[in-house]
Amino acid sequence: MIPSAVRHIRVLAIDDSPEFLSNLESFFETTPDFCLIGTAQSGHEALALVPELHPDLVLMDLQMAGMNGLEATSEIRRRFPGMAVVIVTAHEIPGLRQVCHENGACDFVKKSRLYQDLPDVLARFLISRA
């Protein structure tokens, strides 16, 4: 991971796939203004890491064992109302994007379009913080 002093937007990634998390680490190594400060593989781990790491942005997988991404997102937003959470999912169910927003997610990215859509999501996040 890149030292947080180099980049100023702190990102925490949550996904039950170590391979996917590794891909995100590679992505953020070349993404200006963002630093991947940690990863977790469950909603419960996310809830433990958020108060410890103080990320600016959480990328949250939707489907995970135990606590799913919607539950974790709702709880993060309840505890940390200013925390931005983006749902990242392989699912393409009609109405899912709306459900994610209703549970506190500020944005939504399909894993099949991650590298095409995530840069735009990150740019919108930067604009919202300006």
Secondary structure, DSSP 8 states (H G I E B T S, - for coil): ---TTT-SEEEEEE-S-HHHHHHHHHHHHT-TTEEEEEEESSHHHHHHHHHHH--SEEEEES--SSS-HHHHHHHHHHH-TT-EEEEEES---TTHHHHHHHTT-SEEEEGGGHHHHHHHHHHHHHHHH-
